[in-house]
Amino acid sequence: LNPQMTFIYVSGAGTDSSEAGKSMWARVKGKTENALLRLPFKAVYLFRPGIIQPLHGVRSKTPLYQSFYSVLGPVLS
């Protein structure tokens, strides 16, 4: 590893850095974040977005997400 490198990781809201939560996805993301912080990088930045808004015209392939975007899209624009 290059000790002068900066690492940027996009995680997710609800990530559990204690690695002891009930949700497996939150534990896995927390474990990943913790492992990255232990590596000898110059800097590590962890981002936990709550929502990622799609670009105009881009549609989700997941029906549940598409329904959320249909309702929230006009509000978030």
Contacts in CASP RR format, 6 or more apart in sequence:
PFRMAT RR
TARGET T0000
AUTHOR 0000-0000-0000
METHOD contacts of the structure
MODEL  1
LNPQMTFIYVSGAGTDSSEAGKSMWARVKGKTENALLRLPFKAVYLFRPG
IIQPLHGVRSKTPLYQSFYSVLGPVLS
1 39 0 8 1.000
1 40 0 8 1.000
1 41 0 8 1.000
2 41 0 8 1.000
3 40 0 8 1.000
3 41 0 8 1.000
3 42 0 8 1.000
4 42 0 8 1.000
5 41 0 8 1.000
5 42 0 8 1.000
6 41 0 8 1.000
6 42 0 8 1.000
6 43 0 8 1.000
6 44 0 8 1.000
6 45 0 8 1.000
7 36 0 8 1.000
7 39 0 8 1.000
7 41 0 8 1.000
7 43 0 8 1.000
7 44 0 8 1.000
7 45 0 8 1.000
8 44 0 8 1.000
8 45 0 8 1.000
8 47 0 8 1.000
9 32 0 8 1.000
9 33 0 8 1.000
9 36 0 8 1.000
9 44 0 8 1.000
9 45 0 8 1.000
9 46 0 8 1.000
9 47 0 8 1.000
10 47 0 8 1.000
10 49 0 8 1.000
11 29 0 8 1.000
11 30 0 8 1.000
11 32 0 8 1.000
11 33 0 8 1.000
11 46 0 8 1.000
11 47 0 8 1.000
11 48 0 8 1.000
12 29 0 8 1.000
12 47 0 8 1.000
12 48 0 8 1.000
12 49 0 8 1.000
12 50 0 8 1.000
13 48 0 8 1.000
13 49 0 8 1.000
13 50 0 8 1.000
14 26 0 8 1.000
14 48 0 8 1.000
15 26 0 8 1.000
15 29 0 8 1.000
15 30 0 8 1.000
15 33 0 8 1.000
15 48 0 8 1.000
16 23 0 8 1.000
16 26 0 8 1.000
16 27 0 8 1.000
16 29 0 8 1.000
16 30 0 8 1.000
17 30 0 8 1.000
17 33 0 8 1.000
17 34 0 8 1.000
19 27 0 8 1.000
19 30 0 8 1.000
19 31 0 8 1.000
19 34 0 8 1.000
20 27 0 8 1.000
21 27 0 8 1.000
33 46 0 8 1.000
36 44 0 8 1.000
36 46 0 8 1.000
37 44 0 8 1.000
37 46 0 8 1.000
51 72 0 8 1.000
51 76 0 8 1.000
53 69 0 8 1.000
53 73 0 8 1.000
53 76 0 8 1.000
54 60 0 8 1.000
54 69 0 8 1.000
59 66 0 8 1.000
59 69 0 8 1.000
60 66 0 8 1.000
60 69 0 8 1.000
END
